[in-house]
Amino acid sequence: MITVKRSTLRRLSVLVGLLFVAGIYYTMHFRMGWDWSSPGLGRLPREVVQAYLTEAYDEGKGAEAVRDFVAPGVARDATPPQERVDGPAVARHVRATLAQGLRVVVFQSVAPARGQPGADVIDVFEVRDGRIVHRERYETSFGR
Amino acid sequence: MLKSGQSADSDQVTVKFDAETAWRTIMALMRLFLGAWMIVSGYSYWAPHFGLPPGFPQPLGTLPASNQMLVTMIDIGLFNFVKTCEIIGGLCLVFGAFVPLATLLLLPISAIVFYNAIFLNLRTERLFNFTYMGVMCLYMNIIIALAYIRYYAPMLSFRSSPTTLHELRRLPSLFDAKENGRHEA
């Protein structure tokens, strides 16, 4: 049996709580193997796709966009050639963006650029852990 | 936290090494751990909004139904509310303030975390995995609520009647430690 001050117990309790906070933060941040180099980590799939398309088309930094936002192994097979390389900005008009869960669908018209003809396309993306892990492109005509 | 005996007039408490002290210690540790988890979880959601590093990236689920629920909740802004409640409730649990209220506040959040883990992500094999916070949040929350049941008992009255707004005069007494039993360390 021991006698202690109530305020001491209260302080001890808070201290233990703060130690738990620090321990949980440390474990979750450093021990779980997150790819913190991915700028899309923790962002919504729609935001990741928008950031990728902006970097690749609007800023003309295709190689960097692929490095930042496309999962290794997906880039070469799934991304159109004009997206993968750096060059002048590519004009495009986004008609609609639909997102459900991890899937994002972009309806856009892309102007001719970097040796590729212009086209109306439907781009389908799947995003996991801040990176595009699946990509399909369907050419179509929006009937201007 | 460890109080077994107390004097109403002094700041001293006598701690006996018995089953009651063990129970109170376990409840206190559980309360502190759940609070700490909620703080880190809530902080991790809000941190990137302020350019700070999160504890962990906001999970968006593994299976489609979970993806859909979580992304939609974030998209429509409901997560702003949820994560703010997590931080407020977590701070209350860690600092031992308004613990019964904070436990109730966090209960629906823990229930949704459980629903997401078990019913949407189908992680039934982890139903009794005590290191998996997807289920442990709810278990701890319920146990803590049971430990504070005497504060909820009046709310569970079978028969009740409305009173007047004069009862609001009692609000300042919420901060009176003696009035509320001085059971928190």
Interface residues (C-beta under 8 A of the other chain):
Chain A: M1 I2 T3 V4 K5 R6 S7 L9 R10 L12 S13 V14 V16 G17 L18 F20 V21 G23 I24 Y25 M28 H29 M32 W34 L41 G42 R43 L44 P45 R46 A99 Q100 G101 L102 D129 G130
Chain B: M1 L2 K3 Q6 D11 Q12 V13 T14 V15 K16 F17 A28 L29 L32 F33 G35 A36 W37 I39 V40 Y43 S44 P48 P53 P54 G55 F56 P57 Q58 L60 G61 P64 N67 Q68 V71 I74 D75 L93 V94 F95 G96 R182 E184 A185
